Amino acid sequence: MDDNDAGPSLQTLNKALFNEAGSAPLWDDGVVRERLAHYQQATEKARSELAALQAKHQSIQAQVATILFLHTQSTHFSSI
């Protein structure tokens, strides 16, 4: 996700949601729903990408463990 997908800053949201006095909300329900849907999609995408990276990491760890085991065994037997 790049910076353009990050959405508005907290300060921008505060200005959009509250008037100058900071009391009455000025939001449109449709806009709020749209922004929430955007953040929900971004969250789901990030979770999916994290799950894929975790699976890849576990696979690589298993491969490294196998290589180290085989190397240890070959070194052990070659010294006998």
N, C-alpha and C positions, 0 to 999 in steps of 0.2 A: 504494500500500500504506500503510495507516495504522499507528499505533503498536501497536494491538491485534494486528496480524499479525506483529509483530517477533519474537514468541516469547520464551522465557525469557532472562534475563540470564546472562552467563558465571558469575557467582557462584551463581545458582540452579542452573545445570547442574552446577557443581562439587559443590554440596551434594547434589544428586540422584545423582550418579555415584559419589561416594566417601563412606566412613563418616567418623566423627569423627577417626580416626587418619590419614585421608587415604590409606589403603592399598588396602583391598579394594573393588573396584567393586560397587555395589549396584543396577545398572540392570537393567531388564527388556528383553530383546532386542526384544520387540514395541513397547515405548515408543520405543526408540532408532530402530527402523525407521520408526515413525510420524513422529517428529520429522524424520528425514532426508528422508522423502518430502515433508513440509511445506516444508522449506527448498529441496528440489529444485524443487517446484512454484513457490515464490516466486521462485526464481532464473530459471526458464524464463519466468515472467510478466514479470519485469523486463527480461529480454533481448528479449522480444517487443515490449514497450512502447518500449524503446530503439530497436529497429529501425524501428518505425513513426515515431517522432519524428525519427530520422535521415533517413528517406525524405521526410517532410514538410519538414524543414529544407532538404534538397537541392532540392526542388521550389520552395520559396519563394526560395532563392538564385538559381535559374535564372530565375524570374519577375522578380526585382529586376534581374538582369543584363540581361534583355531590355528592361525599361522604361528603364534607364539608357542602353542603347545607342540605343533609339529616340529618347529625349529628346536625347541628344547629336547624333544625326543631324538631328533637326528644328531644333535650335538652330543647327547648322552651316549648314544650307541656308537658313534664314530670314535669316541675316546676309549671304548672298551677294547 
